[in-house]
Amino acid sequence: MTYQIGFFGFGNMAQAICRGILNSQYSHKKNIAFTQRDPHKAASNALEFGITHLDLDVLLSHCDLLILGVKPQQLEDVADSLALFSGQSLVSLLAGTSISTLSDILPSSVFICRSMPNTPALIGQGLTGLSFSPSCDTATKQKIESLFNSVGKSLVIEESGMDALTAVSGSGPAFIYKIAEEIAQTAAKNNLDYAHGIQAIAQSFIGAGHMLLESKKTTQTLIQNVRSPNGTTAAGLERLEHSPFSEHLAAIIQAAINKSKELGAS
């Protein structure tokens, strides 16, 4: 049997994508297989997800599309195995790992996609950046875009922008969770229940996100639409504009970008 999708490595991100695929009914569980080194985790995941666990050599010879989810630092260790992959296409989840690095390992016939998904794929709200090898044909690109659209939205970009997207989208949810936590904790000190504060800021993120995507207005226009003279927004923004917040935020994103580049160079 040839499986439609195979996961090489089944950590948190691979699991989020798998759940999203199954929840969206993009593919039936009988068409998905995975391999995982830890036999206890493999047995548990096979039972939980209802998909087939295979030995690595069997997976590599019996799946059409391979989703590579090992750690970037492990790529050298699995290179010899990947050279035996006989399927049509490979999607890499490895942060910082270039298409050219993968093409040096894989058979020349394999189409390669470098991707950067994020964990909201688990609930069908992911954003996945995609870059394709030059030889990749239109049908394969559409198939991979469709796969990631089943767990949210896909965004095809030039590979040169992938490190930045890794910081903004791949790591971005964690930064947003941290900001939400800080806001809710401050609200809790001012008599708003912490859980209510989380609910309020989460819905604010959702609403603001839709406004950014759908209103076609600039960020500055949207800010001014909320801000009224001498109001609460103006008071907060005035403090924000005279604080090092922008510098700190830029440094946070740049640190994540630098780490993505470092992973690719190692």
PyMOL commands that set and color helices and strands:
alter all, ss='L'
color gray80, all
select helices_A, chain A and resi 12-24+29-31+39-49+56-61+72-82+99-103+119-123+138-149+159-170+172-188+194-214+219-226+232-241+245-265
alter helices_A, ss='H'
color red, helices_A
select strands_A, chain A and resi 3-8+32-35+52-53+63-68+89-92+111-116+126-132+152-156
alter strands_A, ss='S'
color yellow, strands_A
deselect
rebuild
show_as cartoon
